[in-house]
């Protein structure tokens, strides 16, 4: 069963964009919960970074997502512009143009266009923490402009269709890629650099956060009753060796595993 992490942008004391009393954090939570219900009704396992009006930093949200695990993450937002009614449309942001996240973004955009939004395209945003720090393919959906009246009217009048459009984009991506991904992964030999193995998860998390703070692509793998902290997944051994050397220069004890 596929698992999808849904992140409602902003929350709590951080409202996001605000326009005529309307707050982005409310729209994103409503949309995330609606999409989640559709996905669950279609046999997809769903987890949320928040289900109430609370605030976590983008880094904390990424860690929540990583701890939950999952095949994809979708972060929900509403766009804004310097002037009211200046722009209109939906766009989806990705870390870079590689892998299944691009297919997911394109599928979501195509379905949102059918729901009534102008398609503003898929755009790269490598600086966004929620896209950079999550270990699964991640996209950030900007569901129209909060300070554009036409987009708000569409968001409200076609809310169910918009939620269905995003869910359909997810379901299409899962249906198209799951079998191929599993076959490809079973045939690939990937080299990983291990930096620690712990019986207690909190020790593994301490090491994970230290590695992430130094911009190493680290993650936790539960295997053989241990929480293993590993960095990278390389097809070429030479690339794993270079990562190992970089880690050792920072004082980490390492070895390469597969």
C-alpha positions as CSV (number, residue, x, y, z in Angstrom):
1,X,0.0,0.0,0.0
2,X,1.3,3.4,-0.9
3,X,1.8,6.0,1.8
4,X,1.5,9.8,1.3
5,X,2.4,12.5,3.7
6,X,0.2,15.6,3.6
7,X,1.6,18.9,4.9
8,X,-0.8,21.8,5.5
9,X,1.3,24.9,5.2
10,X,1.8,27.4,8.0
11,X,-0.4,27.2,11.1
12,X,-0.7,28.6,14.7
13,X,1.0,32.0,15.0
14,X,2.2,31.8,11.4
15,X,-0.9,32.5,9.2
16,X,0.9,32.6,5.9
17,X,-0.6,35.0,3.4
18,X,-3.5,37.1,4.6
19,X,-6.1,39.0,2.5
20,X,-9.3,40.6,3.7
21,X,-9.3,38.5,6.9
22,X,-8.7,35.3,5.0
23,X,-5.6,33.3,6.2
24,X,-3.6,30.9,4.2
25,X,-3.2,28.5,7.1
26,X,-7.0,27.8,7.2
27,X,-7.3,27.1,3.5
28,X,-4.3,24.8,3.5
29,X,-5.5,22.7,6.4
30,X,-9.0,22.4,4.9
31,X,-7.5,21.2,1.6
32,X,-5.0,18.8,3.1
33,X,-7.7,17.1,5.2
34,X,-10.1,16.9,2.2
35,X,-7.4,15.4,-0.1
36,X,-6.4,13.0,2.7
37,X,-10.0,11.6,3.0
38,X,-10.2,11.0,-0.8
39,X,-6.8,9.2,-0.8
40,X,-7.8,7.0,2.2
41,X,-11.0,6.1,0.5
42,X,-8.9,4.9,-2.4
43,X,-6.7,2.6,-0.3
44,X,-3.8,5.0,0.2
45,X,-2.2,5.3,3.7
46,X,-2.1,8.9,4.8
47,X,-0.2,10.8,7.5
48,X,-0.3,14.5,8.2
49,X,2.2,17.0,9.5
50,X,-0.6,18.8,11.3
51,X,-4.4,18.3,11.7
52,X,-5.0,21.3,13.9
53,X,-4.1,25.0,14.0
54,X,-0.5,24.6,15.3
55,X,2.8,25.8,14.1
56,X,6.0,23.8,13.4
57,X,8.9,25.1,11.5
58,X,9.5,23.8,7.9
59,X,12.5,21.8,9.2
60,X,10.3,20.3,12.0
61,X,7.7,19.4,9.4
62,X,10.2,17.7,7.2
63,X,11.4,15.7,10.2
64,X,7.8,14.7,11.0
65,X,7.4,13.5,7.4
66,X,10.7,11.6,7.5
67,X,9.7,9.9,10.8
68,X,6.4,8.9,9.3
69,X,8.0,7.6,6.1
70,X,6.1,7.5,2.9
71,X,6.3,7.3,-0.9
72,X,5.4,11.0,-1.5
73,X,4.9,14.3,0.3
74,X,2.5,17.0,-0.8
75,X,2.7,20.4,0.9
76,X,-0.3,22.7,0.5
77,X,-0.1,26.4,0.1
78,X,-1.9,29.4,-1.4
79,X,0.2,31.9,-3.4
80,X,0.3,35.7,-3.0
81,X,1.5,38.7,-5.0
82,X,2.6,42.2,-4.3
83,X,-0.7,43.6,-5.5
84,X,-4.2,42.3,-5.1
85,X,-5.7,40.6,-8.2
86,X,-2.3,40.8,-10.0
87,X,-1.9,37.1,-10.8
88,X,-4.1,34.1,-11.1
89,X,-3.5,30.3,-11.3
90,X,-2.0,27.3,-9.7
91,X,1.6,26.0,-9.8
92,X,3.5,23.2,-8.2
93,X,7.1,23.5,-6.9
94,X,9.8,20.9,-6.8
95,X,13.4,20.7,-5.5
96,X,14.6,19.9,-9.0
97,X,13.4,18.4,-12.3
98,X,14.3,14.8,-11.6
99,X,12.5,11.6,-10.5
100,X,8.9,10.9,-9.7
101,X,8.2,14.2,-8.0
102,X,8.2,15.9,-11.4
103,X,5.6,13.4,-12.7
104,X,3.5,14.0,-9.6
105,X,3.7,17.7,-10.0
106,X,2.7,17.6,-13.7
107,X,-0.2,15.2,-12.9
108,X,-1.5,17.5,-10.1
109,X,-1.2,20.6,-12.3
110,X,-3.0,19.0,-15.2
111,X,-5.9,18.0,-13.0
112,X,-6.1,21.4,-11.3
113,X,-6.4,23.0,-14.7
114,X,-9.4,20.8,-15.4
115,X,-10.9,22.0,-12.1
116,X,-10.7,25.6,-13.4
117,X,-7.2,26.9,-12.4
118,X,-4.9,28.4,-15.0
119,X,-1.8,26.2,-15.1
120,X,1.3,28.2,-14.2
121,X,3.6,25.2,-14.5
122,X,6.1,23.2,-12.5
123,X,8.9,25.3,-11.0
124,X,12.2,24.5,-9.2
125,X,12.6,25.8,-5.7
126,X,15.7,24.1,-4.2
127,X,15.8,26.6,-1.3
128,X,12.5,25.5,0.2
129,X,13.2,23.4,3.4
130,X,10.2,21.2,3.1
131,X,11.4,20.1,-0.4
132,X,15.1,19.9,0.5
133,X,14.9,18.1,3.8
134,X,12.3,15.4,3.1
135,X,13.6,12.0,2.1
136,X,10.7,11.1,-0.2
137,X,9.7,12.7,-3.5
138,X,8.1,16.0,-2.4
139,X,6.0,18.7,-4.1
140,X,4.5,22.0,-2.9
141,X,1.2,22.9,-4.4
142,X,0.2,26.6,-4.7
143,X,-3.6,26.3,-5.0
144,X,-4.3,29.7,-6.5
145,X,-3.5,33.2,-5.2
146,X,-5.0,34.2,-1.9
147,X,-5.1,37.9,-2.8
148,X,-6.8,37.3,-6.1
149,X,-10.6,37.4,-5.8
150,X,-11.2,35.1,-8.8
151,X,-9.0,32.4,-7.4
152,X,-10.7,32.6,-4.0
153,X,-14.1,32.3,-5.6
154,X,-12.9,29.3,-7.5
155,X,-11.3,27.8,-4.4
156,X,-14.6,28.1,-2.5
157,X,-17.1,27.2,-5.2
158,X,-15.1,24.3,-6.6
159,X,-13.4,23.1,-3.4
160,X,-14.5,19.5,-3.8
161,X,-13.3,19.4,-7.4
162,X,-10.0,20.9,-6.4
163,X,-9.4,18.4,-3.7
164,X,-10.4,15.6,-6.1
165,X,-8.0,17.0,-8.7
166,X,-5.0,16.9,-6.4
167,X,-5.9,13.4,-5.2
168,X,-6.3,12.2,-8.8
169,X,-2.8,13.5,-9.5
170,X,-1.5,11.5,-6.6
171,X,-3.4,8.3,-7.6
172,X,-2.3,8.6,-11.2
173,X,1.3,8.8,-10.2
174,X,1.1,5.9,-7.8
175,X,-0.7,3.8,-10.3
176,X,1.8,4.5,-13.1
177,X,4.9,4.1,-11.1
178,X,4.6,1.6,-8.2
179,X,5.4,-1.6,-10.1
180,X,8.1,-0.1,-12.2
181,X,9.8,1.5,-9.2
182,X,9.8,-1.8,-7.2
183,X,11.3,-3.7,-10.1
184,X,13.9,-1.1,-10.7
185,X,14.9,-0.9,-7.0
186,X,15.1,-4.7,-6.8
187,X,17.6,-4.8,-9.7
188,X,19.8,-1.9,-8.5
189,X,22.8,-2.3,-6.2
190,X,23.0,1.0,-4.2
191,X,25.9,1.9,-2.0
192,X,25.2,3.7,1.3
193,X,27.5,5.2,3.9
194,X,26.5,4.2,7.4
195,X,27.5,6.5,10.3
196,X,25.8,4.7,13.2
197,X,23.4,1.9,14.4
198,X,21.4,2.3,17.6
199,X,18.9,0.3,19.6
200,X,17.2,3.5,20.7
201,X,15.7,5.7,18.1
202,X,16.4,9.0,20.0
203,X,20.2,8.3,19.7
204,X,19.8,7.8,15.9
205,X,17.7,11.0,15.6
206,X,20.4,13.0,17.4
207,X,23.0,11.8,14.9
208,X,20.5,12.4,12.0
209,X,19.8,16.0,13.0
210,X,23.6,16.7,13.3
211,X,24.2,15.3,9.8
212,X,21.3,17.2,8.3
213,X,22.4,20.5,9.9
214,X,25.7,20.0,7.9
215,X,23.7,19.4,4.7
216,X,24.5,15.7,4.5
217,X,21.6,13.7,2.9
218,X,21.0,11.5,5.9
219,X,18.1,9.3,6.9
220,X,17.2,6.5,9.4
221,X,16.7,2.9,8.3
222,X,15.1,0.4,10.7
223,X,16.8,-3.0,10.1
224,X,17.6,-6.0,12.2
225,X,16.2,-4.3,15.3
226,X,18.6,-1.4,14.9
227,X,18.0,2.2,13.9
228,X,20.7,2.7,11.3
229,X,21.8,6.2,10.3
230,X,22.9,6.3,6.6
231,X,23.9,8.9,4.1
232,X,23.2,8.8,0.4
233,X,22.3,6.0,-2.0
234,X,24.8,5.7,-4.9
235,X,24.8,3.6,-8.0
236,X,28.6,4.1,-8.3
237,X,31.0,3.0,-5.6
238,X,33.3,5.9,-6.3
239,X,30.5,8.4,-5.3
240,X,29.9,6.5,-2.1
241,X,33.7,6.6,-1.4
242,X,33.7,10.4,-1.9
243,X,30.8,10.8,0.5
244,X,32.6,8.6,3.1
245,X,35.7,10.8,2.8
246,X,33.6,13.9,3.3
247,X,32.0,12.5,6.4
248,X,35.3,11.3,7.9
249,X,36.7,14.8,7.4
250,X,33.9,16.0,9.7
251,X,34.9,13.4,12.3
252,X,32.3,10.7,11.6
253,X,33.0,7.0,11.9
254,X,31.7,5.3,8.7
255,X,31.6,2.3,6.5
256,X,30.0,1.6,3.1
257,X,27.1,-0.8,3.0
258,X,24.6,-2.0,0.4
